Amino acid sequence: MFDVKVGRWAATCMVVLAAVTGVAPAQAQALSAAQETALRKALVGRLVNDGAAIKGIRPSPVKGLYEIELPGAVLYTDAKGDYLIEGQITDLDNHRNLTQERLDEINRVDFASLPLKDAVVWKNGTGQRKLVIFSDPHCGYCKKLEAELQTIKDLTVYTFIIPILSEDSKTLGERIWCARDRTQAYRDWMLSNTQPPRLLGMCASPLQRNLQMSQKFGITGTPAMIFEDGSRLASAAAASEVEKRLRKAAGR
């Protein structure tokens, strides 16, 4: 995604910053258009190879530091682009990870725009709550998550199969999608390792579209979950954690 060069740029450090009491975003001086242009120019070649990779620059919650928004990432620099800080800004008074909150904001997905017709679908109970998962059929953590989800009530799960672990993931994913009952084939495989039926010919599958969509969202591993409010969780989780996030997504 980005490449940090050696030299004065070696001031890069993996640190955790604590926001000093009273420091707020308004205290960081906003960059003028000319300053932002100069800062972008300073970063190209040292931080990124393409200026388009910098999606935005704005004041950080700490005076004198500026946030650099990259695809799926947030870094910090000074006003001249001489130093880079890669880490977390934490508001100790309010116990808030401000960097993570910002990442959650910029990585939020428009749930309504997702092409659910390309997903394997199953539901428990009324199915009134919705969850999207990106899954590779050879992903062990995906199988553990699938087992956890069976205990959650009133849930509809939309699974986008993405073949990222092996070439056989693509073959297996297509066999699942092209099965007479793809939902049953997927659940049989994920929950009990029952192989999907072998077909004489393959149907048109959405796996390549799913893969392109996952890349667009910066999803590099499975499982990855997206909730109805657009929030994301890039890991497997216990049913209790998924339930908590479902309630939060529903505003409860």
Secondary structure in CASP SS format (residue, H / E / C, confidence):
PFRMAT SS
TARGET T0000
AUTHOR 0000-0000-0000
METHOD secondary structure of the structure
MODEL  1
M C 1.00
F C 1.00
D C 1.00
V C 1.00
K C 1.00
V C 1.00
G C 1.00
R H 1.00
W H 1.00
A H 1.00
A H 1.00
T C 1.00
C E 1.00
M E 1.00
V E 1.00
V E 1.00
L E 1.00
A E 1.00
A E 1.00
V C 1.00
T C 1.00
G C 1.00
V C 1.00
A C 1.00
P H 1.00
A H 1.00
Q H 1.00
A C 1.00
Q C 1.00
A C 1.00
L C 1.00
S C 1.00
A H 1.00
A H 1.00
Q H 1.00
E H 1.00
T H 1.00
A H 1.00
L H 1.00
R H 1.00
K H 1.00
A H 1.00
L H 1.00
V E 1.00
G C 1.00
R C 1.00
L C 1.00
V E 1.00
N C 1.00
D C 1.00
G H 1.00
A H 1.00
A H 1.00
I C 1.00
K C 1.00
G E 1.00
I E 1.00
R E 1.00
P E 1.00
S C 1.00
P C 1.00
V C 1.00
K C 1.00
G C 1.00
L C 1.00
Y E 1.00
E E 1.00
I E 1.00
E E 1.00
L E 1.00
P C 1.00
G C 1.00
A E 1.00
V E 1.00
L E 1.00
Y E 1.00
T E 1.00
D C 1.00
A C 1.00
K C 1.00
G C 1.00
D C 1.00
Y C 1.00
L E 1.00
I E 1.00
E E 1.00
G E 1.00
Q E 1.00
I E 1.00
T E 1.00
D E 1.00
L C 1.00
D C 1.00
N C 1.00
H C 1.00
R E 1.00
N E 1.00
L H 1.00
T H 1.00
Q H 1.00
E H 1.00
R H 1.00
L H 1.00
D H 1.00
E H 1.00
I H 1.00
N C 1.00
R C 1.00
V C 1.00
D C 1.00
F H 1.00
A H 1.00
S H 1.00
L C 1.00
P C 1.00
L H 1.00
K H 1.00
D H 1.00
A C 1.00
V E 1.00
V E 1.00
W E 1.00
K E 1.00
N E 1.00
G C 1.00
T C 1.00
G C 1.00
Q C 1.00
R E 1.00
K E 1.00
L E 1.00
V E 1.00
I E 1.00
F E 1.00
S E 1.00
D C 1.00
P C 1.00
H C 1.00
C C 1.00
G H 1.00
Y H 1.00
C H 1.00
K H 1.00
K H 1.00
L H 1.00
E H 1.00
A H 1.00
E H 1.00
L H 1.00
Q C 1.00
T C 1.00
I C 1.00
K C 1.00
D C 1.00
L E 1.00
T E 1.00
V E 1.00
Y E 1.00
T E 1.00
F E 1.00
I E 1.00
I C 1.00
P C 1.00
I C 1.00
L C 1.00
S C 1.00
E H 1.00
D H 1.00
S H 1.00
K H 1.00
T H 1.00
L H 1.00
G H 1.00
E H 1.00
R H 1.00
I H 1.00
W H 1.00
C C 1.00
A C 1.00
R C 1.00
D C 1.00
R H 1.00
T H 1.00
Q H 1.00
A H 1.00
Y H 1.00
R H 1.00
D H 1.00
W H 1.00
M H 1.00
L H 1.00
S H 1.00
N C 1.00
T C 1.00
Q C 1.00
P C 1.00
P C 1.00
R C 1.00
L C 1.00
L C 1.00
G C 1.00
M C 1.00
C C 1.00
A C 1.00
S C 1.00
P C 1.00
L H 1.00
Q H 1.00
R H 1.00
N H 1.00
L H 1.00
Q H 1.00
M H 1.00
S H 1.00
Q H 1.00
K H 1.00
F C 1.00
G C 1.00
I C 1.00
T C 1.00
G C 1.00
T C 1.00
P C 1.00
A E 1.00
M E 1.00
I E 1.00
F E 1.00
E C 1.00
D C 1.00
G C 1.00
S C 1.00
R E 1.00
L E 1.00
A C 1.00
S C 1.00
A C 1.00
A C 1.00
A C 1.00
A H 1.00
S H 1.00
E H 1.00
V H 1.00
E H 1.00
K H 1.00
R H 1.00
L H 1.00
R H 1.00
K H 1.00
A H 1.00
A C 1.00
G C 1.00
R C 1.00
END
